[in-house]
């Protein structure tokens, strides 16, 4: 009985962890320092080709492929 309860808890934890980064799961952001604009860092997605600028540390948090190109 303890094994069954442990498996259910483990399944729930894995499911919650998988949903955490759902918006960027398929995007692989790469920093492009040649396109930086002042404090804004340019990132390009290796998967969908979208480009994004961000002032925060690290890559964008969500996929930008649905936005029109600038």
C-alpha positions in Angstrom: 0.0 0.0 0.0 2.9 2.4 0.8 4.4 1.7 -2.6 1.2 2.7 -4.4 0.9 6.0 -2.4 4.6 6.7 -3.1 4.1 6.2 -6.8 1.0 8.5 -6.9 2.9 11.3 -5.0 5.9 10.9 -7.4 3.6 11.1 -10.4 2.0 14.3 -9.1 5.4 15.9 -8.4 6.7 15.1 -11.9 3.5 16.4 -13.5 3.8 19.7 -11.6 7.5 20.1 -12.5 6.7 19.5 -16.2 4.1 22.2 -16.2 6.4 24.8 -14.6 8.3 25.9 -17.8 5.6 25.1 -20.3 5.9 28.3 -22.3 9.6 27.9 -23.1 9.9 24.2 -23.2 10.5 24.1 -27.0 12.5 27.3 -27.2 16.3 27.2 -27.0 17.4 30.8 -26.6 20.9 31.8 -27.7 22.5 35.1 -26.8 23.6 37.2 -29.9 26.0 39.9 -28.5 26.4 41.5 -32.0 22.8 42.7 -31.9 22.8 44.2 -28.4 21.3 47.7 -28.0 22.6 49.4 -24.9 21.4 47.6 -21.9 19.1 45.3 -24.0 20.5 41.9 -24.8 19.5 40.2 -28.0 18.4 36.5 -28.0 17.5 34.3 -30.9 15.7 31.0 -30.6 17.4 28.1 -32.2 14.2 26.2 -32.6 11.7 28.7 -34.1 14.0 31.5 -35.2 12.2 34.2 -33.1 14.3 37.2 -31.9 13.8 39.0 -28.6 15.4 41.7 -26.5 15.5 41.6 -22.8 17.0 43.8 -20.0 16.8 41.0 -17.4 19.4 38.4 -16.6 19.0 35.4 -18.8 16.9 34.6 -21.8 13.2 35.5 -22.3 10.7 33.4 -20.3 8.2 32.7 -23.1 8.2 31.9 -26.8 8.0 34.9 -29.1 7.3 33.0 -32.3 3.6 34.1 -32.4 4.6 37.8 -32.5 5.1 39.7 -35.8 8.8 40.5 -36.7 10.0 43.9 -35.9 
